[in-house]
C-alpha cells in the first residue's frame, strides 16, 4: 500500500477541519476527492504534504510503510510526495530552468543518486516540456511570473513530470482552465501515470474526470469521507449537487 491514512484529525487556527479522515491508496491507482467548499479537501492535501499551520491532533499518515506525521515538507517531497497547488505562487528572479535543476538534483542527492549533468538535465527537460506542450522559451522566464492561469497549471504539471513523484496530489488543478488547457493538463497526467505511482485529484467538477478517469471517487463532507464509489459517483454528484451528501 502506498498511502494509508487512519483517523486523521487536523485543526487550523484552533478549529478542527478534518474529523476522522480515512483513506487507503495502492500503487497504480487514481483517486478523486470531491465535495463542497469548506469541507476539508485542501486541508487534507496540506496535512499529507506537511504544510505549516495544519496541526495533526490525532491519527496517522502511513506512506510507503512509514508514518510521516512530524516529517518536514522537504523530506516528504524528497520521498516522492508532490502537490500541485490550486493557486501556484510566483517566484521573481528565479528561472524555471534553474528552479527545476535545483529541485531535481536535490531529490536525486537525497535518494543517493548522482546529480544530472547540464546535458542530461536539458535532455530530460525537453522531453517533459513536450509532454505538457510547454514552449522552450518558457524555461528562461521567472517561475509563474506573468503567466496566465493555464500556463501556471501547465507549469505545475511540468514540475511534476520532472520530479517523477510516487504520489501526486492535484488540488483543483482544473480551476479556471479552458477546455484546451484542461486537455493538455489531463494528457500530461495520463502520460505520467504508471503502475508504480498514484494520483489524487481534488476537484469540484465532474468534467476533469472525463479526461482523467479515476479508479475511485470519494465524497467529502464535514471533514471526512462519507461515500466512495466509481466514476459513476461523480456523475451522480453532477446531477444531484452536494446537498444530498449531508444525509449520508
Helices and strands as residue ranges (DSSP letters): E 3-12, E 15-25, E 30-34, H 41-49, E 54-63, E 66-67, H 73-78, E 81-84, E 91-95, H 96-110, H 118-131, G 136-140, E 142-143, H 149-163, E 167-171, H 179-192, E 198-202, G 206-210, E 216-221, E 224-229, H 231-240, G 243-247
